[in-house]
């Protein structure tokens, strides 16, 4: 499960950076990379959203219980 958690964290960080760029500079990195492809953008944002939910679950999990 640690690999999935790390992948989810990477996507969440990318999403957070994109929202930071939108908020600060009105610059959408996803739109810039993929152009005006609404379906691809929706898929990317959905993946980031699911990864955020995975990270929310990690927040409430006791990570110390997994250490030996």
PQR file of N, CA, C, O and H, with PARSE charges and radii, in Angstrom:
ATOM      1  N   UNK A   1       0.820  -1.200   0.000 -0.4000 1.5000
ATOM      2  CA  UNK A   1       0.000   0.000   0.000 -0.0000 2.0000
ATOM      3  C   UNK A   1       0.861   1.260   0.000  0.5500 1.7000
ATOM      4  O   UNK A   1       0.400   2.321  -0.422 -0.5500 1.4000
ATOM      5  N   UNK A   2       2.084   1.159   0.461 -0.4000 1.5000
ATOM      6  CA  UNK A   2       2.944   2.344   0.534 -0.0000 2.0000
ATOM      7  C   UNK A   2       3.190   2.944  -0.849  0.5500 1.7000
ATOM      8  O   UNK A   2       3.292   4.164  -0.981 -0.5500 1.4000
ATOM      9  H   UNK A   2       2.458   0.298   0.804  0.4000 1.0000
ATOM     10  N   UNK A   3       3.287   2.108  -1.874 -0.4000 1.5000
ATOM     11  CA  UNK A   3       3.516   2.619  -3.227 -0.0000 2.0000
ATOM     12  C   UNK A   3       2.326   3.434  -3.704  0.5500 1.7000
ATOM     13  O   UNK A   3       2.500   4.512  -4.272 -0.5500 1.4000
ATOM     14  H   UNK A   3       3.205   1.117  -1.767  0.4000 1.0000
ATOM     15  N   UNK A   4       1.114   2.929  -3.479 -0.4000 1.5000
ATOM     16  CA  UNK A   4      -0.097   3.659  -3.865 -0.0000 2.0000
ATOM     17  C   UNK A   4      -0.168   4.984  -3.124  0.5500 1.7000
ATOM     18  O   UNK A   4      -0.542   6.004  -3.704 -0.5500 1.4000
ATOM     19  H   UNK A   4       0.973   2.053  -3.018  0.4000 1.0000
ATOM     20  N   UNK A   5       0.186   4.975  -1.856 -0.4000 1.5000
ATOM     21  CA  UNK A   5       0.172   6.201  -1.060 -0.0000 2.0000
ATOM     22  C   UNK A   5       1.158   7.224  -1.600  0.5500 1.7000
ATOM     23  O   UNK A   5       0.850   8.415  -1.646 -0.5500 1.4000
ATOM     24  H   UNK A   5       0.490   4.147  -1.385  0.4000 1.0000
ATOM     25  N   UNK A   6       2.323   6.781  -2.003 -0.4000 1.5000
ATOM     26  CA  UNK A   6       3.329   7.700  -2.547 -0.0000 2.0000
ATOM     27  C   UNK A   6       2.875   8.273  -3.883  0.5500 1.7000
ATOM     28  O   UNK A   6       3.053   9.463  -4.142 -0.5500 1.4000
ATOM     29  H   UNK A   6       2.574   5.814  -1.965  0.4000 1.0000
ATOM     30  N   UNK A   7       2.291   7.435  -4.729 -0.4000 1.5000
ATOM     31  CA  UNK A   7       1.773   7.914  -6.016 -0.0000 2.0000
ATOM     32  C   UNK A   7       0.658   8.925  -5.779  0.5500 1.7000
ATOM     33  O   UNK A   7       0.607   9.965  -6.434 -0.5500 1.4000
ATOM     34  H   UNK A   7       2.146   6.468  -4.519  0.4000 1.0000
ATOM     35  N   UNK A   8      -0.234   8.618  -4.840 -0.4000 1.5000
ATOM     36  CA  UNK A   8      -1.325   9.540  -4.519 -0.0000 2.0000
ATOM     37  C   UNK A   8      -0.783  10.865  -4.000  0.5500 1.7000
ATOM     38  O   UNK A   8      -1.309  11.927  -4.332 -0.5500 1.4000
ATOM     39  H   UNK A   8      -0.192   7.772  -4.307  0.4000 1.0000
ATOM     40  N   UNK A   9       0.251  10.808  -3.199 -0.4000 1.5000
ATOM     41  CA  UNK A   9       0.849  12.030  -2.666 -0.0000 2.0000
ATOM     42  C   UNK A   9       1.449  12.879  -3.785  0.5500 1.7000
ATOM     43  O   UNK A   9       1.311  14.103  -3.775 -0.5500 1.4000
ATOM     44  H   UNK A   9       0.679   9.945  -2.929  0.4000 1.0000
ATOM     45  N   UNK A  10       2.110  12.246  -4.743 -0.4000 1.5000
ATOM     46  CA  UNK A  10       2.692  12.980  -5.872 -0.0000 2.0000
ATOM     47  C   UNK A  10       1.598  13.697  -6.661  0.5500 1.7000
ATOM     48  O   UNK A  10       1.732  14.877  -6.982 -0.5500 1.4000
ATOM     49  H   UNK A  10       2.222  11.252  -4.751  0.4000 1.0000
ATOM     50  N   UNK A  11       0.503  12.976  -6.975 -0.4000 1.5000
ATOM     51  CA  UNK A  11      -0.591  13.601  -7.713 -0.0000 2.0000
ATOM     52  C   UNK A  11      -1.242  14.726  -6.918  0.5500 1.7000
ATOM     53  O   UNK A  11      -1.639  15.741  -7.489 -0.5500 1.4000
ATOM     54  H   UNK A  11       0.394  12.017  -6.714  0.4000 1.0000
ATOM     55  N   UNK A  12      -1.352  14.552  -5.616 -0.4000 1.5000
ATOM     56  CA  UNK A  12      -1.933  15.596  -4.775 -0.0000 2.0000
ATOM     57  C   UNK A  12      -1.048  16.835  -4.763  0.5500 1.7000
ATOM     58  O   UNK A  12      -1.553  17.957  -4.814 -0.5500 1.4000
ATOM     59  H   UNK A  12      -1.030  13.727  -5.152  0.4000 1.0000
ATOM     60  N   UNK A  13       0.244  16.649  -4.697 -0.4000 1.5000
ATOM     61  CA  UNK A  13       1.176  17.778  -4.729 -0.0000 2.0000
ATOM     62  C   UNK A  13       1.093  18.494  -6.071  0.5500 1.7000
ATOM     63  O   UNK A  13       1.070  19.724  -6.120 -0.5500 1.4000
ATOM     64  H   UNK A  13       0.655  15.738  -4.656  0.4000 1.0000
ATOM     65  N   UNK A  14       1.047  17.727  -7.165 -0.4000 1.5000
ATOM     66  CA  UNK A  14       0.919  18.340  -8.492 -0.0000 2.0000
ATOM     67  C   UNK A  14      -0.369  19.154  -8.570  0.5500 1.7000
ATOM     68  O   UNK A  14      -0.372  20.272  -9.086 -0.5500 1.4000
ATOM     69  H   UNK A  14       1.065  16.728  -7.125  0.4000 1.0000
ATOM     70  N   UNK A  15      -1.461  18.594  -8.056 -0.4000 1.5000
ATOM     71  CA  UNK A  15      -2.736  19.315  -8.046 -0.0000 2.0000
ATOM     72  C   UNK A  15      -2.674  20.579  -7.219  0.5500 1.7000
ATOM     73  O   UNK A  15      -3.206  21.618  -7.611 -0.5500 1.4000
ATOM     74  H   UNK A  15      -1.459  17.686  -7.636  0.4000 1.0000
ATOM     75  N   UNK A  16      -2.018  20.488  -6.065 -0.4000 1.5000
ATOM     76  CA  UNK A  16      -1.891  21.671  -5.214 -0.0000 2.0000
ATOM     77  C   UNK A  16      -1.057  22.756  -5.885  0.5500 1.7000
ATOM     78  O   UNK A  16      -1.391  23.938  -5.808 -0.5500 1.4000
ATOM     79  H   UNK A  16      -1.586  19.645  -5.746  0.4000 1.0000
ATOM     80  N   UNK A  17       0.017  22.357  -6.536 -0.4000 1.5000
ATOM     81  CA  UNK A  17       0.841  23.337  -7.250 -0.0000 2.0000
ATOM     82  C   UNK A  17       0.060  23.987  -8.391  0.5500 1.7000
ATOM     83  O   UNK A  17       0.180  25.190  -8.623 -0.5500 1.4000
ATOM     84  H   UNK A  17       0.289  21.397  -6.598  0.4000 1.0000
ATOM     85  N   UNK A  18      -0.739  23.191  -9.101 -0.4000 1.5000
ATOM     86  CA  UNK A  18      -1.546  23.752 -10.182 -0.0000 2.0000
ATOM     87  C   UNK A  18      -2.547  24.762  -9.630  0.5500 1.7000
ATOM     88  O   UNK A  18      -2.708  25.844 -10.196 -0.5500 1.4000
ATOM     89  H   UNK A  18      -0.837  22.214  -8.912  0.4000 1.0000
ATOM     90  N   UNK A  19      -3.223  24.418  -8.527 -0.4000 1.5000
ATOM     91  CA  UNK A  19      -4.173  25.368  -7.934 -0.0000 2.0000
ATOM     92  C   UNK A  19      -3.470  26.616  -7.418  0.5500 1.7000
ATOM     93  O   UNK A  19      -4.022  27.715  -7.480 -0.5500 1.4000
ATOM     94  H   UNK A  19      -3.092  23.540  -8.068  0.4000 1.0000
ATOM     95  N   UNK A  20      -2.251  26.446  -6.910 -0.4000 1.5000
ATOM     96  CA  UNK A  20      -1.482  27.617  -6.481 -0.0000 2.0000
ATOM     97  C   UNK A  20      -1.158  28.531  -7.655  0.5500 1.7000
ATOM     98  O   UNK A  20      -1.255  29.752  -7.542 -0.5500 1.4000
ATOM     99  H   UNK A  20      -1.803  25.554  -6.860  0.4000 1.0000
ATOM    100  N   UNK A  21      -0.773  27.939  -8.778 -0.4000 1.5000
ATOM    101  CA  UNK A  21      -0.498  28.736  -9.975 -0.0000 2.0000
ATOM    102  C   UNK A  21      -1.751  29.440 -10.488  0.5500 1.7000
ATOM    103  O   UNK A  21      -1.691  30.584 -10.937 -0.5500 1.4000
ATOM    104  H   UNK A  21      -0.694  26.947  -8.870  0.4000 1.0000
ATOM    105  N   UNK A  22      -2.882  28.745 -10.418 -0.4000 1.5000
ATOM    106  CA  UNK A  22      -4.143  29.362 -10.841 -0.0000 2.0000
ATOM    107  C   UNK A  22      -4.483  30.535  -9.934  0.5500 1.7000
ATOM    108  O   UNK A  22      -4.852  31.610 -10.406 -0.5500 1.4000
ATOM    109  H   UNK A  22      -2.931  27.815 -10.053  0.4000 1.0000
ATOM    110  N   UNK A  23      -4.355  30.321  -8.633 -0.4000 1.5000
ATOM    111  CA  UNK A  23      -4.709  31.361  -7.676 -0.0000 2.0000
ATOM    112  C   UNK A  23      -3.795  32.575  -7.719  0.5500 1.7000
ATOM    113  O   UNK A  23      -4.255  33.710  -7.606 -0.5500 1.4000
ATOM    114  H   UNK A  23      -4.055  29.448  -8.249  0.4000 1.0000
ATOM    115  N   UNK A  24      -2.512  32.336  -7.882 -0.4000 1.5000
ATOM    116  CA  UNK A  24      -1.549  33.433  -7.836 -0.0000 2.0000
ATOM    117  C   UNK A  24      -1.370  34.141  -9.177  0.5500 1.7000
ATOM    118  O   UNK A  24      -1.245  35.364  -9.233 -0.5500 1.4000
ATOM    119  H   UNK A  24      -2.138  31.413  -7.974  0.4000 1.0000
ATOM    120  N   UNK A  25      -1.358  33.359 -10.255 -0.4000 1.5000
ATOM    121  CA  UNK A  25      -0.985  33.924 -11.549 -0.0000 2.0000
ATOM    122  C   UNK A  25      -2.024  33.716 -12.647  0.5500 1.7000
ATOM    123  O   UNK A  25      -1.797  34.095 -13.796 -0.5500 1.4000
ATOM    124  H   UNK A  25      -1.459  32.365 -10.210  0.4000 1.0000
ATOM    125  N   UNK A  26      -3.171  33.112 -12.299 -0.4000 1.5000
ATOM    126  CA  UNK A  26      -4.198  32.766 -13.284 -0.0000 2.0000
ATOM    127  C   UNK A  26      -3.589  31.943 -14.421  0.5500 1.7000
ATOM    128  O   UNK A  26      -3.909  32.148 -15.592 -0.5500 1.4000
ATOM    129  H   UNK A  26      -3.356  32.804 -11.365  0.4000 1.0000
ATOM    130  N   UNK A  27      -2.705  31.005 -14.054 -0.4000 1.5000
ATOM    131  CA  UNK A  27      -2.004  30.146 -15.009 -0.0000 2.0000
ATOM    132  C   UNK A  27      -2.357  28.696 -14.707  0.5500 1.7000
ATOM    133  O   UNK A  27      -2.011  28.180 -13.644 -0.5500 1.4000
ATOM    134  H   UNK A  27      -2.446  30.839 -13.103  0.4000 1.0000
ATOM    135  N   UNK A  28      -3.048  28.032 -15.642 -0.4000 1.5000
ATOM    136  CA  UNK A  28      -3.447  26.646 -15.474 -0.0000 2.0000
ATOM    137  C   UNK A  28      -2.442  25.760 -16.201  0.5500 1.7000
ATOM    138  O   UNK A  28      -2.448  25.681 -17.429 -0.5500 1.4000
ATOM    139  H   UNK A  28      -3.328  28.450 -16.506  0.4000 1.0000
ATOM    140  N   UNK A  29      -1.591  25.103 -15.445 -0.4000 1.5000
ATOM    141  CA  UNK A  29      -0.529  24.275 -16.015 -0.0000 2.0000
ATOM    142  C   UNK A  29      -1.096  23.096 -16.796  0.5500 1.7000
ATOM    143  O   UNK A  29      -0.576  22.758 -17.860 -0.5500 1.4000
ATOM    144  H   UNK A  29      -1.586  25.167 -14.447  0.4000 1.0000
ATOM    145  N   UNK A  30      -2.150  22.465 -16.290 -0.4000 1.5000
ATOM    146  CA  UNK A  30      -2.748  21.319 -16.976 -0.0000 2.0000
ATOM    147  C   UNK A  30      -3.288  21.743 -18.337  0.5500 1.7000
ATOM    148  O   UNK A  30      -3.077  21.053 -19.334 -0.5500 1.4000
ATOM    149  H   UNK A  30      -2.572  22.739 -15.426  0.4000 1.0000
ATOM    150  N   UNK A  31      -3.976  22.867 -18.378 -0.4000 1.5000
ATOM    151  CA  UNK A  31      -4.509  23.371 -19.639 -0.0000 2.0000
ATOM    152  C   UNK A  31      -3.389  23.750 -20.601  0.5500 1.7000
ATOM    153  O   UNK A  31      -3.505  23.551 -21.810 -0.5500 1.4000
ATOM    154  H   UNK A  31      -4.147  23.428 -17.568  0.4000 1.0000
ATOM    155  N   UNK A  32      -2.309  24.294 -20.060 -0.4000 1.5000
ATOM    156  CA  UNK A  32      -1.169  24.671 -20.892 -0.0000 2.0000
ATOM    157  C   UNK A  32      -0.511  23.442 -21.515  0.5500 1.7000
ATOM    158  O   UNK A  32      -0.136  23.464 -22.687 -0.5500 1.4000
ATOM    159  H   UNK A  32      -2.214  24.456 -19.078  0.4000 1.0000
ATOM    160  N   UNK A  33      -0.373  22.379 -20.739 -0.4000 1.5000
ATOM    161  CA  UNK A  33       0.278  21.166 -21.239 -0.0000 2.0000
ATOM    162  C   UNK A  33      -0.608  20.428 -22.236  0.5500 1.7000
ATOM    163  O   UNK A  33      -0.135  19.998 -23.288 -0.5500 1.4000
ATOM    164  H   UNK A  33      -0.678  22.361 -19.787  0.4000 1.0000
ATOM    165  N   UNK A  34      -1.898  20.278 -21.909 -0.4000 1.5000
ATOM    166  CA  UNK A  34      -2.773  19.445 -22.726 -0.0000 2.0000
ATOM    167  C   UNK A  34      -3.674  20.239 -23.661  0.5500 1.7000
ATOM    168  O   UNK A  34      -4.475  19.652 -24.389 -0.5500 1.4000
ATOM    169  H   UNK A  34      -2.282  20.627 -21.054  0.4000 1.0000
ATOM    170  N   UNK A  35      -3.560  21.550 -23.653 -0.4000 1.5000
ATOM    171  CA  UNK A  35      -4.395  22.368 -24.522 -0.0000 2.0000
ATOM    172  C   UNK A  35      -5.835  22.383 -24.048  0.5500 1.7000
ATOM    173  O   UNK A  35      -6.110  22.170 -22.868 -0.5500 1.4000
ATOM    174  H   UNK A  35      -2.910  22.027 -23.062  0.4000 1.0000
ATOM    175  N   UNK A  36      -6.737  22.630 -24.955 -0.4000 1.5000
ATOM    176  CA  UNK A  36      -8.144  22.721 -24.611 -0.0000 2.0000
ATOM    177  C   UNK A  36      -8.826  21.375 -24.832  0.5500 1.7000
ATOM    178  O   UNK A  36      -9.785  21.280 -25.597 -0.5500 1.4000
ATOM    179  H   UNK A  36      -6.513  22.802 -25.915  0.4000 1.0000
ATOM    180  N   UNK A  37      -8.336  20.342 -24.169 -0.4000 1.5000
ATOM    181  CA  UNK A  37      -8.908  19.003 -24.257 -0.0000 2.0000
ATOM    182  C   UNK A  37      -9.696  18.743 -22.987  0.5500 1.7000
ATOM    183  O   UNK A  37      -9.157  18.243 -22.000 -0.5500 1.4000
ATOM    184  H   UNK A  37      -7.556  20.419 -23.547  0.4000 1.0000
ATOM    185  N   UNK A  38     -10.959  19.083 -23.018 -0.4000 1.5000
ATOM    186  CA  UNK A  38     -11.791  19.016 -21.815 -0.0000 2.0000
ATOM    187  C   UNK A  38     -11.810  17.631 -21.177  0.5500 1.7000
ATOM    188  O   UNK A  38     -11.746  17.518 -19.953 -0.5500 1.4000
ATOM    189  H   UNK A  38     -11.397  19.489 -23.820  0.4000 1.0000
ATOM    190  N   UNK A  39     -11.896  16.581 -21.981 -0.4000 1.5000
ATOM    191  CA  UNK A  39     -11.992  15.232 -21.420 -0.0000 2.0000
ATOM    192  C   UNK A  39     -10.711  14.845 -20.686  0.5500 1.7000
ATOM    193  O   UNK A  39     -10.768  14.278 -19.595 -0.5500 1.4000
ATOM    194  H   UNK A  39     -11.948  16.673 -22.976  0.4000 1.0000
ATOM    195  N   UNK A  40      -9.559  15.149 -21.278 -0.4000 1.5000
ATOM    196  CA  UNK A  40      -8.284  14.820 -20.626 -0.0000 2.0000
ATOM    197  C   UNK A  40      -8.135  15.620 -19.335  0.5500 1.7000
ATOM    198  O   UNK A  40      -7.690  15.082 -18.321 -0.5500 1.4000
ATOM    199  H   UNK A  40      -9.513  15.610 -22.164  0.4000 1.0000
ATOM    200  N   UNK A  41      -8.501  16.895 -19.365 -0.4000 1.5000
ATOM    201  CA  UNK A  41      -8.440  17.713 -18.156 -0.0000 2.0000
ATOM    202  C   UNK A  41      -9.327  17.130 -17.067  0.5500 1.7000
ATOM    203  O   UNK A  41      -8.921  17.056 -15.907 -0.5500 1.4000
ATOM    204  H   UNK A  41      -8.862  17.332 -20.189  0.4000 1.0000
ATOM    205  N   UNK A  42     -10.529  16.717 -17.430 -0.4000 1.5000
ATOM    206  CA  UNK A  42     -11.455  16.144 -16.442 -0.0000 2.0000
ATOM    207  C   UNK A  42     -10.892  14.871 -15.831  0.5500 1.7000
ATOM    208  O   UNK A  42     -11.032  14.647 -14.629 -0.5500 1.4000
ATOM    209  H   UNK A  42     -10.859  16.776 -18.372  0.4000 1.0000
ATOM    210  N   UNK A  43     -10.258  14.036 -16.644 -0.4000 1.5000
ATOM    211  CA  UNK A  43      -9.655  12.801 -16.142 -0.0000 2.0000
ATOM    212  C   UNK A  43      -8.532  13.136 -15.170  0.5500 1.7000
ATOM    213  O   UNK A  43      -8.444  12.541 -14.096 -0.5500 1.4000
ATOM    214  H   UNK A  43     -10.145  14.217 -17.621  0.4000 1.0000
ATOM    215  N   UNK A  44      -7.678  14.078 -15.533 -0.4000 1.5000
ATOM    216  CA  UNK A  44      -6.563  14.462 -14.663 -0.0000 2.0000
ATOM    217  C   UNK A  44      -7.084  15.021 -13.340  0.5500 1.7000
ATOM    218  O   UNK A  44      -6.597  14.645 -12.274 -0.5500 1.4000
ATOM    219  H   UNK A  44      -7.750  14.562 -16.406  0.4000 1.0000
ATOM    220  N   UNK A  45      -8.065  15.908 -13.404 -0.4000 1.5000
ATOM    221  CA  UNK A  45      -8.620  16.471 -12.169 -0.0000 2.0000
ATOM    222  C   UNK A  45      -9.305  15.399 -11.329  0.5500 1.7000
ATOM    223  O   UNK A  45      -9.262  15.458 -10.100 -0.5500 1.4000
ATOM    224  H   UNK A  45      -8.461  16.213 -14.270  0.4000 1.0000
ATOM    225  N   UNK A  46      -9.933  14.425 -11.970 -0.4000 1.5000
ATOM    226  CA  UNK A  46     -10.563  13.325 -11.234 -0.0000 2.0000
ATOM    227  C   UNK A  46      -9.519  12.471 -10.530  0.5500 1.7000
ATOM    228  O   UNK A  46      -9.718  12.071  -9.383 -0.5500 1.4000
ATOM    229  H   UNK A  46      -9.968  14.377 -12.968  0.4000 1.0000
ATOM    230  N   UNK A  47      -8.406  12.188 -11.208 -0.4000 1.5000
ATOM    231  CA  UNK A  47      -7.323  11.418 -10.598 -0.0000 2.0000
ATOM    232  C   UNK A  47      -6.769  12.161  -9.388  0.5500 1.7000
ATOM    233  O   UNK A  47      -6.532  11.559  -8.341 -0.5500 1.4000
ATOM    234  H   UNK A  47      -8.245  12.513 -12.140  0.4000 1.0000
ATOM    235  N   UNK A  48      -6.565  13.451  -9.529 -0.4000 1.5000
ATOM    236  CA  UNK A  48      -6.060  14.260  -8.408 -0.0000 2.0000
ATOM    237  C   UNK A  48      -7.052  14.231  -7.247  0.5500 1.7000
ATOM    238  O   UNK A  48      -6.649  14.144  -6.087 -0.5500 1.4000
ATOM    239  H   UNK A  48      -6.757  13.940 -10.380  0.4000 1.0000
ATOM    240  N   UNK A  49      -8.343  14.301  -7.555 -0.4000 1.5000
ATOM    241  CA  UNK A  49      -9.369  14.252  -6.509 -0.0000 2.0000
ATOM    242  C   UNK A  49      -9.368  12.924  -5.769  0.5500 1.7000
ATOM    243  O   UNK A  49      -9.451  12.905  -4.541 -0.5500 1.4000
ATOM    244  H   UNK A  49      -8.670  14.371  -8.498  0.4000 1.0000
ATOM    245  N   UNK A  50      -9.278  11.814  -6.493 -0.4000 1.5000
ATOM    246  CA  UNK A  50      -9.227  10.494  -5.859 -0.0000 2.0000
ATOM    247  C   UNK A  50      -7.972  10.374  -5.003  0.5500 1.7000
ATOM    248  O   UNK A  50      -8.021   9.832  -3.899 -0.5500 1.4000
ATOM    249  H   UNK A  50      -9.211  11.830  -7.491  0.4000 1.0000
ATOM    250  N   UNK A  51      -6.862  10.873  -5.504 -0.4000 1.5000
ATOM    251  CA  UNK A  51      -5.613  10.837  -4.734 -0.0000 2.0000
ATOM    252  C   UNK A  51      -5.731  11.670  -3.463  0.5500 1.7000
ATOM    253  O   UNK A  51      -5.180  11.304  -2.424 -0.5500 1.4000
ATOM    254  H   UNK A  51      -6.823  11.313  -6.401  0.4000 1.0000
ATOM    255  N   UNK A  52      -6.441  12.780  -3.543 -0.4000 1.5000
ATOM    256  CA  UNK A  52      -6.681  13.581  -2.342 -0.0000 2.0000
ATOM    257  C   UNK A  52      -7.475  12.800  -1.308  0.5500 1.7000
ATOM    258  O   UNK A  52      -7.206  12.904  -0.111 -0.5500 1.4000
ATOM    259  H   UNK A  52      -6.888  13.077  -4.387  0.4000 1.0000
ATOM    260  N   UNK A  53      -8.452  12.018  -1.757 -0.4000 1.5000
ATOM    261  CA  UNK A  53      -9.227  11.188  -0.827 -0.0000 2.0000
ATOM    262  C   UNK A  53      -8.366  10.096  -0.212  0.5500 1.7000
ATOM    263  O   UNK A  53      -8.505   9.784   0.970 -0.5500 1.4000
ATOM    264  H   UNK A  53      -8.670  11.933  -2.729  0.4000 1.0000
ATOM    265  N   UNK A  54      -7.479   9.516  -1.008 -0.4000 1.5000
ATOM    266  CA  UNK A  54      -6.552   8.509  -0.468 -0.0000 2.0000
ATOM    267  C   UNK A  54      -5.679   9.141   0.608  0.5500 1.7000
ATOM    268  O   UNK A  54      -5.466   8.547   1.666 -0.5500 1.4000
ATOM    269  H   UNK A  54      -7.366   9.770  -1.969  0.4000 1.0000
ATOM    270  N   UNK A  55      -5.173  10.340   0.343 -0.4000 1.5000
ATOM    271  CA  UNK A  55      -4.337  11.021   1.332 -0.0000 2.0000
ATOM    272  C   UNK A  55      -5.133  11.411   2.567  0.5500 1.7000
ATOM    273  O   UNK A  55      -4.587  11.436   3.670 -0.5500 1.4000
ATOM    274  H   UNK A  55      -5.346  10.822  -0.516  0.4000 1.0000
ATOM    275  N   UNK A  56      -6.400  11.713   2.401 -0.4000 1.5000
ATOM    276  CA  UNK A  56      -7.244  12.004   3.557 -0.0000 2.0000
ATOM    277  C   UNK A  56      -7.353  10.768   4.446  0.5500 1.7000
ATOM    278  O   UNK A  56      -7.316  10.871   5.672 -0.5500 1.4000
ATOM    279  H   UNK A  56      -6.843  11.693   1.505  0.4000 1.0000
ATOM    280  N   UNK A  57      -7.485   9.607   3.823 -0.4000 1.5000
ATOM    281  CA  UNK A  57      -7.505   8.361   4.588 -0.0000 2.0000
ATOM    282  C   UNK A  57      -6.198   8.122   5.316  0.5500 1.7000
ATOM    283  O   UNK A  57      -6.198   7.647   6.452 -0.5500 1.4000
ATOM    284  H   UNK A  57      -7.515   9.524   2.827  0.4000 1.0000
ATOM    285  N   UNK A  58      -5.089   8.444   4.677 -0.4000 1.5000
ATOM    286  CA  UNK A  58      -3.777   8.293   5.307 -0.0000 2.0000
ATOM    287  C   UNK A  58      -3.663   9.205   6.520  0.5500 1.7000
ATOM    288  O   UNK A  58      -3.049   8.840   7.522 -0.5500 1.4000
ATOM    289  H   UNK A  58      -5.090   8.829   3.755  0.4000 1.0000
ATOM    290  N   UNK A  59      -4.251  10.380   6.428 -0.4000 1.5000
ATOM    291  CA  UNK A  59      -4.196  11.342   7.529 -0.0000 2.0000
ATOM    292  C   UNK A  59      -4.782  10.752   8.814  0.5500 1.7000
ATOM    293  O   UNK A  59      -4.283  11.007   9.910 -0.5500 1.4000
ATOM    294  H   UNK A  59      -4.750  10.676   5.613  0.4000 1.0000
ATOM    295  N   UNK A  60      -5.839   9.968   8.664 -0.4000 1.5000
ATOM    296  CA  UNK A  60      -6.503   9.405   9.834 -0.0000 2.0000
ATOM    297  C   UNK A  60      -5.966   8.032  10.232  0.5500 1.7000
ATOM    298  O   UNK A  60      -6.384   7.476  11.248 -0.5500 1.4000
ATOM    299  H   UNK A  60      -6.245   9.761   7.774  0.4000 1.0000
ATOM    300  N   UNK A  61      -5.050   7.485   9.447 -0.4000 1.5000
ATOM    301  CA  UNK A  61      -4.480   6.178   9.739 -0.0000 2.0000
ATOM    302  C   UNK A  61      -3.292   6.333  10.690  0.5500 1.7000
ATOM    303  O   UNK A  61      -2.531   7.296  10.597 -0.5500 1.4000
ATOM    304  H   UNK A  61      -4.710   7.937   8.622  0.4000 1.0000
ATOM    305  N   UNK A  62      -3.146   5.394  11.584 -0.4000 1.5000
ATOM    306  CA  UNK A  62      -2.010   5.408  12.503 -0.0000 2.0000
ATOM    307  C   UNK A  62      -0.812   4.783  11.798  0.5500 1.7000
ATOM    308  O   UNK A  62      -0.711   3.559  11.714 -0.5500 1.4000
ATOM    309  H   UNK A  62      -3.764   4.611  11.659  0.4000 1.0000
ATOM    310  N   UNK A  63       0.090   5.608  11.295 -0.4000 1.5000
ATOM    311  CA  UNK A  63       1.222   5.097  10.529 -0.0000 2.0000
ATOM    312  C   UNK A  63       2.246   4.395  11.421  0.5500 1.7000
ATOM    313  O   UNK A  63       3.018   3.569  10.934 -0.5500 1.4000
ATOM    314  H   UNK A  63       0.008   6.602  11.364  0.4000 1.0000
ATOM    315  N   UNK A  64       2.264   4.705  12.704 -0.4000 1.5000
ATOM    316  CA  UNK A  64       3.226   4.052  13.608 -0.0000 2.0000
ATOM    317  C   UNK A  64       2.930   2.577  13.776  0.5500 1.7000
ATOM    318  O   UNK A  64       3.839   1.814  14.103 -0.5500 1.4000
ATOM    319  H   UNK A  64       1.637   5.375  13.100  0.4000 1.0000
ATOM    320  N   UNK A  65       1.697   2.144  13.565 -0.4000 1.5000
ATOM    321  CA  UNK A  65       1.370   0.737  13.746 -0.0000 2.0000
ATOM    322  C   UNK A  65       1.979  -0.120  12.641  0.5500 1.7000
ATOM    323  O   UNK A  65       2.089  -1.335  12.803 -0.5500 1.4000
ATOM    324  H   UNK A  65       0.959   2.764  13.299  0.4000 1.0000
ATOM    325  N   UNK A  66       2.380   0.489  11.512 -0.4000 1.5000
ATOM    326  CA  UNK A  66       2.986  -0.258  10.414 -0.0000 2.0000
ATOM    327  C   UNK A  66       4.485  -0.453  10.601  0.5500 1.7000
ATOM    328  O   UNK A  66       5.093  -1.230   9.865 -0.5500 1.4000
ATOM    329  H   UNK A  66       2.291   1.476  11.380  0.4000 1.0000
ATOM    330  N   UNK A  67       5.093   0.225  11.560 -0.4000 1.5000
ATOM    331  CA  UNK A  67       6.537   0.084  11.785 -0.0000 2.0000
ATOM    332  C   UNK A  67       6.801  -1.167  12.627  0.5500 1.7000
ATOM    333  O   UNK A  67       6.011  -1.540  13.493 -0.5500 1.4000
ATOM    334  H   UNK A  67       4.599   0.857  12.158  0.4000 1.0000
ATOM    335  N   UNK A  68       7.939  -1.797  12.339 -0.4000 1.5000
ATOM    336  CA  UNK A  68       8.300  -3.015  13.069 -0.0000 2.0000
ATOM    337  C   UNK A  68       9.273  -2.719  14.161  0.5500 1.7000
ATOM    338  O   UNK A  68       9.689  -3.627  14.880 -0.5500 1.4000
ATOM    339  H   UNK A  68       8.581  -1.494  11.636  0.4000 1.0000
TER
END
